[in-house]
Every structure is written in C-alpha cells, then in structure tokens.
Amino acid sequence: MSSATQDESCMLRALHLARQGEGHVEPNPMVGCVITRDGVTVGEGFHSAYGKDHAEVEALRVAGETAAGGCLYVNLEPCCHHGKTPPCSQAIIAAGLGRVVVAHEDPSEQVAGGGFEELRAAGIEVVTGVAEEAARKLNAPYFHRLRTGRPWVIAKWAMTLDGKIATAEGESRWISCERSREIVHRLRGRVDAVAIGSGTARADDPLLTARPAGPRLATRIVLDSQARLSLTSQLVKTAGEVPILVVTGPSADREAMENLAAKGCDILQLGENASAARIRTLLTELGTRGMTNLLVEGGSELLGSFLSAGLIDEVHIFLAPILFGGRGISAIGGDGIAKMADSWKLADLQMEKIGCDLYLHGPLLRR
C-alpha cells in the first residue's frame, strides 16, 4: 500500500470513529484519531463527550509506548490551548510521534494553526489536506457556527407525493410511516433545539421530545409572536422537565408572557417586526447560547420564512406514497421564488427507502 493510500485509509477510519461522538460532543467538533507504527494500527480513539478527553489523548492511551516514532492521524488540527482538557499538541510531542496527518486546520481562534506550529517546532512532520472534503462535511455545523455565530439549521418535513404536509382541514397525522418517525426522533435526540411555529403548536399540540431519549436534551422553541401558546399545551405542561423557549414579537401581550414564564417557560421577546429579521436575531441568540444544531419542524409558514431568508442549511424530507390534492397545505409557505434560476438546490443528495416512504436528505447549496 502506498503512503498516500495508507494516509487516506487511516483518515477515513478516523472520520468513522469521530462520527460516534455525534450529539455528545457539541459545541465541540467530532474528532477521531488513529495511530500507526510501521503501517500497523496501535491505537484508536475519539472524542466521546463534551469535557472528556480528546480523540488524540484517547488514542495515545491505547497505544502507550508503541506510539513513539509512529504516525498519528486526526481529522482536525490538534488543540494547543488549555480548555476543558490540556492541549493535545503537547501530549503528541511528549509521546514522541514522528509524523502527524491532519485533514484540515481548526479555525477556532484558540487554535487557528497554532497546533501545527507547535508540532513542527518540535520536529514532527505535519501533513494536511488528507480527506479534507469528507472531514469538512462531517463538522459542517461546527464550522458554520464559528463562521456565522449561528447554529446549523436543519429543516424537516413529511409530505405527500403532491407536496402537501397536511390536508385542507389541517390533518397531518400520520403522513410518514412509523420507521420514518423513528428517524425524526433520532434527529431530535442529537440537536440542541427543535423549533416550530405557533400554528403548528396549536394544531398539533406536540411534545417535541426524542423518544427514546437521545444524547442531547433539545430545547423546544415556539415562534409565537403574540404569546398565545396555551397554558394547557403539552409543551407548557412539561416546561419543568424539558426546556421550552417561547419567542415573541414586540407587540406580545405582557400578561400572556408573564403567565407563560410562571409556568416555567423561558421568554425571549424580540423587537423586529419582519419575520426574517426576527429569525436572524433568534439564531444569533442561540449561537451565543452555544447551540450548534437547530431542527426546524414546521409548519409551512415557518419553513417558508427560514427558506426565504436563506437560513436553511440542510433538509430531511420524508416522501409518503399518498396524495391529498386540492387545497392541502404545501410544505414550504411564503411568497416563494419568481424564477427557476433562483431555486434552492440540494448538494450531495442522499436517498433511501424507509418502510413505505422515500427519505431524502442533504445540505442546501449556498446561492
């Protein structure tokens, strides 16, 4: 096996390991590590949870003294600062590694090339850019939050073959099959927050929790400009068990907000009247709170507002083999686009059969 092929193979293994931290490590990135010596793997590890040892330290612990003179593969630049854990760059130097292969630099201000500098200053060969595209896809939400200050927005909906998410009377349970709904629960269990509009909250009275529970407990968010969320709704009644954030507008009734707060709801009143401006402000606030992933579950108008504002980063669509026709509610509301050239397109579209449904998902291309 050539050196380049070995590097690619080991980096892909590191990425596979990294994925095991999904939902556990945020707001940190997912990182996996492989250590080889004379072409043989002697240690592996991954960042398993926020605050726990990083992938490099885990792999070095497994490799022990056999790491000396070996090669370390990791999908993100080793940290060089004291955070929740000591710097990985110093652990690598102390272990006597001769070569470090990295997919790409960590753009966070605490690292930003500093890890590479420390390793090279210690005489360690550093190779970068191996499986870089795959590594960037893996941690796209992390890089997005660093770049924009906002969480990665995942839009999800289930629809009929004719693009409806509810009948003309508002019925939507259940468009997707049970196996599709299990995937939705897994999505909820790995994100920081789940958002719906006030209309969906009234019509469906959802709980918005992951069942069974996942690695994260998502904050339930209701965009409710007038603070009309019912005090007897499932969301409000469970406010003491699962966080709920009610996002209101400038004209929301003060007493209504106080009543919701008294039930345990967190109230965020935003001053913008325009929905796009309000959503941007909300996302910035969520980023400030350290949130990396936001799942938007609808309804039609909320999804339309996010799309029109260019604030959807990834979509998950469950296409059911049924038809509603007529005045059924479309998946994406709002004004929409006027020209085909302005349409949004999915990048790296994935499709699979889930029960009787077709499951489509992938990131949106930036326009």
The 8 nearest C-alpha neighbors of each residue, nearest first, counted from 0:
[[1, 4, 5, 2, 3, 38, 6, 8],
 [2, 0, 4, 3, 5, 6, 7, 38],
 [1, 3, 5, 4, 6, 0, 7, 38],
 [4, 2, 6, 5, 1, 7, 0, 8],
 [5, 3, 7, 1, 6, 2, 8, 0],
 [4, 6, 2, 8, 3, 7, 9, 1],
 [7, 5, 3, 9, 4, 8, 10, 2],
 [8, 6, 4, 10, 5, 9, 11, 129],
 [7, 9, 5, 11, 10, 6, 4, 12],
 [8, 10, 12, 6, 11, 7, 5, 13],
 [9, 11, 13, 7, 12, 8, 72, 6],
 [12, 10, 14, 8, 13, 9, 7, 15],
 [11, 13, 9, 15, 10, 14, 16, 8],
 [12, 14, 31, 10, 32, 16, 11, 15],
 [15, 13, 17, 11, 16, 12, 31, 10],
 [16, 14, 12, 13, 18, 17, 11, 19],
 [15, 17, 31, 13, 14, 18, 19, 45],
 [16, 18, 31, 30, 14, 29, 19, 15],
 [17, 19, 20, 15, 21, 16, 29, 14],
 [20, 18, 17, 21, 16, 47, 15, 45],
 [19, 21, 47, 23, 18, 24, 29, 17],
 [22, 20, 23, 18, 19, 24, 29, 189],
 [21, 23, 189, 214, 24, 215, 20, 25],
 [24, 22, 48, 20, 21, 214, 25, 49],
 [25, 23, 49, 48, 27, 20, 22, 26],
 [26, 24, 27, 23, 28, 22, 49, 291],
 [25, 27, 291, 289, 24, 290, 28, 141],
 [26, 28, 25, 24, 49, 29, 141, 48],
 [29, 27, 141, 138, 30, 25, 26, 24],
 [28, 30, 17, 20, 18, 21, 138, 46],
 [29, 31, 17, 46, 45, 54, 74, 28],
 [32, 30, 17, 45, 13, 16, 54, 14],
 [31, 33, 73, 13, 44, 54, 72, 43],
 [34, 32, 43, 72, 13, 71, 42, 58],
 [35, 33, 71, 42, 70, 41, 40, 72],
 [36, 34, 40, 39, 70, 41, 69, 38],
 [35, 37, 69, 38, 39, 70, 40, 41],
 [36, 38, 39, 35, 69, 40, 70, 68],
 [37, 39, 36, 35, 40, 5, 70, 69],
 [40, 38, 35, 36, 37, 41, 34, 42],
 [39, 41, 35, 34, 42, 36, 38, 33],
 [42, 40, 62, 35, 34, 39, 36, 65],
 [41, 43, 62, 58, 34, 61, 40, 33],
 [44, 42, 58, 33, 32, 34, 61, 57],
 [45, 43, 58, 57, 54, 32, 31, 55],
 [44, 46, 54, 31, 17, 30, 47, 16],
 [47, 45, 54, 53, 30, 48, 20, 52],
 [46, 48, 20, 45, 24, 23, 51, 19],
 [49, 47, 24, 23, 51, 46, 50, 20],
 [48, 50, 24, 51, 25, 23, 27, 47],
 [51, 49, 83, 48, 52, 84, 24, 53],
 [50, 52, 48, 49, 53, 47, 46, 84],
 [53, 51, 56, 46, 84, 57, 54, 50],
 [52, 54, 46, 56, 55, 57, 51, 45],
 [53, 55, 45, 46, 44, 57, 31, 32],
 [56, 54, 58, 57, 53, 32, 59, 87],
 [57, 55, 59, 58, 54, 53, 60, 52],
 [56, 58, 44, 54, 60, 55, 59, 53],
 [57, 59, 44, 43, 42, 61, 55, 60],
 [60, 58, 62, 56, 61, 57, 63, 55],
 [61, 59, 57, 63, 58, 62, 56, 42],
 [60, 62, 42, 58, 59, 63, 57, 43],
 [63, 61, 42, 59, 41, 66, 65, 60],
 [62, 64, 60, 65, 61, 59, 66, 42],
 [63, 65, 66, 67, 62, 94, 59, 95],
 [66, 64, 63, 67, 62, 41, 36, 69],
 [65, 67, 69, 64, 62, 63, 96, 68],
 [68, 66, 95, 96, 69, 65, 94, 64],
 [67, 69, 97, 96, 95, 66, 70, 36],
 [68, 70, 36, 96, 66, 67, 97, 35],
 [71, 69, 98, 35, 99, 34, 97, 96],
 [70, 72, 34, 99, 33, 100, 98, 35],
 [73, 71, 100, 33, 32, 10, 99, 101],
 [72, 74, 32, 101, 75, 31, 13, 100],
 [73, 75, 102, 101, 30, 134, 31, 14],
 [76, 74, 103, 73, 102, 101, 105, 104],
 [75, 77, 104, 105, 101, 103, 114, 78],
 [78, 76, 114, 87, 88, 75, 79, 115],
 [77, 79, 87, 86, 114, 110, 80, 88],
 [80, 78, 86, 114, 88, 110, 87, 113],
 [81, 79, 86, 78, 82, 109, 85, 110],
 [80, 82, 85, 86, 84, 83, 79, 78],
 [81, 83, 84, 80, 85, 86, 50, 78],
 [82, 84, 50, 81, 85, 51, 49, 52],
 [85, 83, 82, 81, 52, 86, 50, 51],
 [84, 86, 81, 87, 82, 80, 83, 79],
 [87, 85, 79, 80, 78, 88, 81, 89],
 [88, 86, 90, 78, 89, 77, 91, 79],
 [89, 87, 91, 79, 86, 90, 77, 114],
 [88, 90, 92, 91, 87, 86, 93, 79],
 [91, 89, 87, 93, 92, 88, 94, 86],
 [90, 92, 94, 88, 89, 93, 87, 96],
 [93, 91, 89, 95, 94, 90, 88, 96],
 [92, 94, 90, 95, 91, 89, 96, 88],
 [95, 93, 91, 92, 67, 96, 90, 66],
 [94, 96, 67, 92, 93, 68, 97, 91],
 [97, 95, 68, 67, 69, 98, 94, 70],
 [96, 98, 68, 123, 69, 70, 95, 124],
 [97, 99, 124, 70, 123, 96, 125, 71],
 [98, 100, 71, 125, 70, 72, 124, 126],
 [101, 99, 126, 72, 127, 125, 71, 73],
 [102, 100, 127, 73, 74, 103, 75, 72],
 [101, 103, 74, 128, 131, 129, 127, 130],
 [104, 102, 128, 75, 101, 127, 131, 76],
 [103, 105, 76, 106, 75, 112, 111, 102],
 [104, 106, 76, 111, 107, 75, 110, 103],
 [107, 105, 111, 104, 108, 110, 142, 145],
 [108, 106, 109, 110, 105, 111, 145, 142],
 [107, 109, 110, 111, 106, 105, 145, 112],
 [108, 110, 107, 111, 80, 79, 78, 113],
 [109, 111, 113, 108, 107, 112, 78, 79],
 [112, 110, 106, 105, 107, 108, 113, 109],
 [113, 111, 115, 114, 110, 104, 116, 105],
 [112, 114, 116, 110, 115, 111, 79, 117],
 [115, 113, 79, 117, 116, 77, 112, 78],
 [114, 116, 118, 112, 113, 117, 119, 76],
 [117, 115, 113, 119, 114, 118, 120, 112],
 [116, 118, 120, 114, 115, 119, 113, 121],
 [119, 117, 121, 115, 123, 120, 116, 114],
 [118, 120, 123, 122, 121, 116, 117, 115],
 [119, 121, 117, 122, 118, 116, 123, 115],
 [122, 120, 118, 119, 123, 117, 92, 116],
 [123, 121, 119, 120, 124, 118, 97, 117],
 [122, 124, 119, 97, 118, 98, 121, 125],
 [125, 123, 98, 99, 119, 97, 122, 126],
 [126, 124, 99, 100, 98, 123, 127, 119],
 [125, 127, 100, 101, 99, 124, 128, 129],
 [128, 126, 101, 102, 129, 103, 100, 125],
 [127, 129, 102, 131, 103, 130, 101, 126],
 [128, 130, 102, 131, 127, 7, 101, 10],
 [131, 129, 133, 132, 102, 134, 7, 128],
 [130, 132, 102, 128, 134, 129, 133, 103],
 [133, 131, 135, 134, 130, 136, 102, 128],
 [134, 132, 136, 135, 131, 130, 137, 14],
 [133, 135, 131, 137, 132, 136, 74, 130],
 [134, 136, 132, 137, 138, 133, 139, 131],
 [137, 135, 139, 133, 134, 138, 132, 140],
 [136, 138, 134, 135, 139, 133, 29, 18],
 [137, 139, 141, 135, 140, 136, 28, 142],
 [138, 140, 136, 142, 141, 135, 137, 143],
 [141, 139, 143, 151, 138, 142, 291, 144],
 [142, 140, 138, 144, 143, 139, 28, 145],
 [141, 143, 145, 139, 144, 140, 146, 138],
 [144, 142, 140, 146, 141, 145, 147, 139],
 [143, 145, 148, 149, 150, 141, 147, 146],
 [146, 144, 142, 143, 148, 147, 141, 107],
 [147, 145, 143, 144, 148, 142, 149, 106],
 [148, 146, 149, 144, 145, 143, 150, 283],
 [147, 149, 144, 286, 145, 283, 146, 150],
 [150, 148, 286, 144, 283, 282, 147, 151],
 [151, 149, 291, 292, 144, 286, 290, 152],
 [150, 152, 292, 140, 291, 293, 312, 143],
 [153, 151, 293, 311, 312, 294, 150, 292],
 [152, 154, 313, 294, 314, 293, 295, 312],
 [155, 153, 314, 295, 294, 296, 313, 315],
 [156, 154, 315, 296, 314, 316, 295, 153],
 [155, 157, 316, 296, 317, 158, 315, 154],
 [156, 158, 317, 316, 175, 318, 164, 174],
 [159, 157, 164, 163, 318, 162, 319, 317],
 [158, 160, 319, 162, 163, 321, 161, 322],
 [159, 161, 162, 322, 321, 320, 319, 318],
 [160, 162, 159, 163, 322, 324, 323, 158],
 [161, 163, 159, 158, 160, 329, 330, 164],
 [162, 164, 329, 158, 159, 328, 165, 330],
 [165, 163, 158, 330, 328, 329, 157, 171],
 [166, 164, 171, 169, 170, 328, 163, 327],
 [165, 167, 327, 169, 170, 168, 328, 323],
 [166, 168, 327, 326, 169, 328, 165, 325],
 [169, 167, 166, 170, 165, 327, 326, 328],
 [168, 170, 166, 165, 167, 171, 328, 202],
 [171, 169, 165, 166, 168, 172, 167, 173],
 [170, 172, 165, 173, 174, 164, 169, 166],
 [173, 171, 174, 170, 175, 165, 203, 169],
 [172, 174, 171, 175, 176, 170, 177, 157],
 [173, 175, 172, 171, 157, 319, 158, 176],
 [176, 174, 173, 319, 157, 179, 317, 356],
 [175, 177, 179, 178, 180, 356, 354, 174],
 [176, 178, 180, 179, 181, 175, 354, 173],
 [179, 177, 181, 180, 176, 354, 353, 182],
 [180, 178, 182, 181, 176, 177, 175, 353],
 [179, 181, 183, 177, 182, 178, 184, 176],
 [180, 182, 178, 184, 179, 183, 177, 185],
 [183, 181, 185, 179, 180, 184, 186, 178],
 [184, 182, 180, 186, 185, 181, 187, 179],
 [183, 185, 209, 187, 181, 186, 182, 210],
 [186, 184, 188, 182, 183, 187, 181, 213],
 [187, 185, 183, 188, 184, 189, 182, 190],
 [188, 186, 184, 209, 185, 189, 190, 183],
 [187, 189, 213, 185, 209, 186, 215, 214],
 [188, 190, 22, 215, 186, 187, 214, 213],
 [191, 189, 292, 187, 192, 188, 217, 293],
 [190, 192, 217, 292, 290, 293, 218, 291],
 [191, 193, 217, 218, 293, 190, 219, 294],
 [194, 192, 294, 219, 295, 293, 220, 218],
 [195, 193, 220, 295, 221, 219, 296, 294],
 [196, 194, 297, 221, 296, 295, 220, 199],
 [195, 197, 222, 198, 199, 221, 301, 298],
 [196, 198, 223, 200, 199, 222, 221, 201],
 [199, 197, 201, 200, 196, 202, 298, 195],
 [198, 200, 202, 201, 196, 197, 298, 203],
 [199, 201, 197, 204, 198, 203, 202, 205],
 [202, 200, 198, 199, 204, 203, 197, 228],
 [201, 203, 199, 200, 204, 198, 169, 170],
 [202, 204, 205, 200, 199, 201, 198, 171],
 [203, 205, 200, 201, 202, 232, 233, 206],
 [206, 204, 203, 207, 200, 233, 234, 232],
 [205, 207, 234, 208, 233, 204, 237, 219],
 [208, 206, 205, 219, 209, 193, 234, 187],
 [207, 209, 206, 210, 187, 217, 184, 212],
 [210, 208, 184, 212, 188, 187, 211, 213],
 [211, 209, 212, 184, 208, 213, 185, 188],
 [210, 212, 209, 213, 184, 185, 188, 208],
 [213, 211, 209, 210, 188, 214, 208, 216],
 [212, 214, 188, 215, 189, 209, 211, 185],
 [213, 215, 22, 23, 189, 188, 212, 216],
 [216, 214, 189, 188, 213, 217, 22, 190],
 [215, 217, 188, 218, 191, 214, 213, 241],
 [216, 218, 192, 191, 215, 190, 219, 193],
 [217, 219, 192, 242, 243, 193, 220, 191],
 [220, 218, 243, 193, 192, 194, 244, 242],
 [221, 219, 194, 244, 243, 245, 193, 218],
 [222, 220, 245, 195, 196, 223, 194, 197],
 [223, 221, 246, 196, 197, 245, 224, 195],
 [222, 224, 197, 247, 226, 225, 246, 221],
 [223, 225, 247, 248, 226, 251, 222, 246],
 [224, 226, 251, 227, 223, 247, 248, 252],
 [227, 225, 223, 228, 251, 224, 247, 256],
 [226, 228, 225, 229, 223, 255, 197, 224],
 [229, 227, 226, 230, 197, 223, 201, 200],
 [230, 228, 232, 231, 227, 235, 201, 259],
 [229, 231, 232, 235, 228, 259, 236, 262],
 [230, 232, 229, 236, 235, 233, 234, 228],
 [233, 231, 229, 234, 235, 230, 204, 236],
 [232, 234, 236, 235, 206, 237, 204, 205],
 [233, 235, 232, 237, 206, 236, 238, 205],
 [236, 234, 238, 237, 232, 233, 230, 231],
 [235, 237, 233, 234, 238, 232, 231, 230],
 [238, 236, 240, 235, 239, 234, 233, 241],
 [239, 237, 235, 263, 241, 240, 242, 236],
 [238, 240, 237, 263, 241, 242, 236, 262],
 [239, 241, 237, 238, 242, 236, 243, 263],
 [240, 242, 238, 239, 237, 243, 218, 216],
 [243, 241, 218, 238, 219, 240, 244, 239],
 [244, 242, 219, 264, 218, 220, 238, 265],
 [243, 245, 265, 220, 266, 264, 219, 246],
 [244, 246, 221, 266, 220, 267, 265, 222],
 [247, 245, 267, 222, 223, 268, 221, 266],
 [248, 246, 224, 268, 223, 226, 225, 269],
 [247, 249, 224, 269, 250, 251, 268, 270],
 [248, 250, 270, 251, 269, 268, 271, 247],
 [249, 251, 248, 252, 225, 224, 247, 270],
 [252, 250, 225, 248, 249, 226, 247, 224],
 [251, 253, 255, 254, 250, 256, 225, 226],
 [254, 252, 256, 255, 257, 251, 250, 226],
 [253, 255, 257, 256, 252, 258, 259, 251],
 [256, 254, 258, 252, 257, 253, 226, 259],
 [257, 255, 259, 253, 258, 254, 226, 260],
 [256, 258, 260, 254, 259, 255, 261, 253],
 [259, 257, 261, 255, 256, 260, 254, 262],
 [260, 258, 256, 262, 261, 257, 264, 255],
 [259, 261, 264, 257, 263, 262, 258, 265],
 [260, 262, 258, 259, 263, 257, 264, 256],
 [263, 261, 259, 260, 264, 258, 235, 238],
 [262, 264, 260, 238, 261, 239, 265, 259],
 [265, 263, 260, 243, 259, 262, 238, 244],
 [264, 266, 244, 260, 243, 245, 263, 267],
 [267, 265, 245, 244, 246, 264, 268, 260],
 [266, 268, 246, 245, 247, 269, 265, 244],
 [269, 267, 247, 248, 246, 266, 249, 270],
 [270, 268, 248, 271, 249, 247, 267, 277],
 [269, 271, 249, 248, 272, 268, 277, 250],
 [272, 270, 277, 273, 269, 276, 249, 248],
 [271, 273, 274, 270, 248, 277, 249, 276],
 [274, 272, 276, 275, 271, 277, 278, 270],
 [273, 275, 277, 276, 278, 272, 304, 271],
 [276, 274, 278, 277, 308, 273, 279, 304],
 [277, 275, 279, 278, 273, 274, 271, 280],
 [276, 278, 274, 280, 271, 275, 279, 281],
 [277, 279, 281, 275, 280, 276, 274, 282],
 [280, 278, 282, 276, 281, 277, 283, 275],
 [279, 281, 283, 277, 278, 282, 284, 276],
 [280, 282, 278, 284, 279, 283, 277, 285],
 [283, 281, 285, 279, 149, 284, 280, 286],
 [282, 284, 286, 149, 280, 281, 285, 148],
 [283, 285, 287, 281, 282, 286, 280, 288],
 [286, 284, 288, 282, 287, 283, 290, 281],
 [287, 285, 149, 283, 289, 290, 288, 148],
 [286, 288, 284, 289, 285, 283, 148, 290],
 [287, 289, 285, 286, 290, 284, 283, 291],
 [290, 288, 286, 287, 26, 291, 285, 150],
 [289, 291, 286, 285, 191, 288, 150, 292],
 [290, 292, 150, 26, 151, 140, 144, 141],
 [293, 291, 151, 190, 150, 191, 290, 152],
 [294, 292, 152, 192, 193, 153, 191, 190],
 [295, 293, 193, 153, 154, 152, 194, 192],
 [294, 296, 194, 154, 193, 297, 153, 195],
 [297, 295, 155, 195, 194, 156, 154, 294],
 [298, 296, 195, 302, 299, 301, 295, 196],
 [297, 299, 301, 199, 300, 196, 302, 195],
 [298, 300, 332, 331, 330, 302, 301, 297],
 [299, 301, 332, 303, 302, 298, 333, 304],
 [302, 300, 304, 303, 298, 299, 297, 196],
 [303, 301, 305, 299, 304, 300, 297, 331],
 [302, 304, 332, 331, 333, 300, 306, 301],
 [305, 303, 301, 307, 302, 306, 300, 308],
 [304, 306, 302, 310, 308, 303, 307, 311],
 [307, 305, 309, 303, 308, 304, 311, 310],
 [308, 306, 304, 309, 305, 303, 335, 333],
 [307, 309, 305, 306, 310, 275, 304, 311],
 [310, 308, 306, 307, 311, 305, 312, 366],
 [309, 311, 305, 308, 306, 312, 152, 307],
 [312, 310, 152, 306, 309, 313, 305, 153],
 [311, 313, 152, 363, 362, 153, 151, 310],
 [314, 312, 362, 153, 363, 361, 311, 154],
 [315, 313, 154, 360, 153, 361, 155, 362],
 [314, 316, 360, 155, 359, 154, 156, 317],
 [317, 315, 359, 156, 157, 155, 358, 360],
 [316, 318, 157, 358, 357, 158, 356, 319],
 [319, 317, 357, 158, 356, 159, 157, 316],
 [318, 320, 356, 159, 321, 175, 158, 160],
 [321, 319, 160, 159, 356, 318, 355, 322],
 [322, 320, 159, 319, 160, 323, 174, 161],
 [321, 323, 159, 160, 161, 324, 320, 163],
 [324, 322, 327, 166, 325, 163, 321, 159],
 [325, 323, 322, 327, 326, 161, 163, 166],
 [324, 326, 327, 323, 167, 166, 328, 322],
 [325, 327, 167, 328, 324, 166, 323, 329],
 [326, 328, 167, 166, 325, 163, 165, 324],
 [327, 329, 165, 163, 164, 166, 167, 326],
 [330, 328, 163, 331, 162, 164, 332, 327],
 [329, 331, 299, 164, 163, 162, 332, 328],
 [332, 330, 299, 303, 329, 302, 300, 333],
 [333, 331, 303, 300, 299, 329, 330, 302],
 [332, 334, 303, 335, 300, 304, 331, 307],
 [333, 335, 336, 332, 303, 307, 337, 304],
 [334, 336, 333, 337, 307, 332, 303, 331],
 [337, 335, 338, 341, 334, 342, 339, 307],
 [336, 338, 335, 339, 341, 334, 342, 340],
 [339, 337, 340, 341, 336, 342, 335, 343],
 [338, 340, 341, 342, 337, 336, 343, 344],
 [339, 341, 338, 342, 343, 337, 336, 366],
 [340, 342, 339, 338, 336, 343, 337, 366],
 [343, 341, 339, 340, 344, 336, 338, 366],
 [342, 344, 341, 345, 363, 364, 366, 365],
 [345, 343, 364, 363, 342, 346, 365, 362],
 [344, 346, 363, 364, 362, 348, 361, 347],
 [345, 347, 362, 348, 364, 363, 361, 344],
 [346, 348, 361, 349, 345, 362, 360, 363],
 [349, 347, 361, 346, 360, 345, 350, 359],
 [348, 350, 360, 359, 361, 347, 351, 358],
 [351, 349, 359, 358, 348, 360, 357, 352],
 [350, 352, 358, 357, 353, 359, 349, 356],
 [351, 353, 357, 356, 358, 354, 355, 350],
 [354, 352, 356, 357, 355, 179, 358, 351],
 [353, 355, 356, 178, 352, 176, 179, 177],
 [354, 356, 353, 176, 319, 357, 352, 320],
 [357, 355, 319, 353, 318, 354, 352, 358],
 [356, 358, 352, 318, 317, 351, 353, 359],
 [357, 359, 317, 351, 350, 316, 352, 356],
 [360, 358, 350, 316, 349, 315, 357, 317],
 [361, 359, 315, 349, 314, 348, 316, 358],
 [360, 362, 348, 313, 314, 347, 349, 345],
 [361, 363, 313, 346, 312, 345, 314, 364],
 [364, 362, 345, 312, 313, 346, 344, 365],
 [363, 365, 346, 344, 345, 366, 362, 343],
 [364, 366, 363, 343, 312, 309, 344, 362],
 [365, 364, 343, 341, 309, 344, 342, 363]]
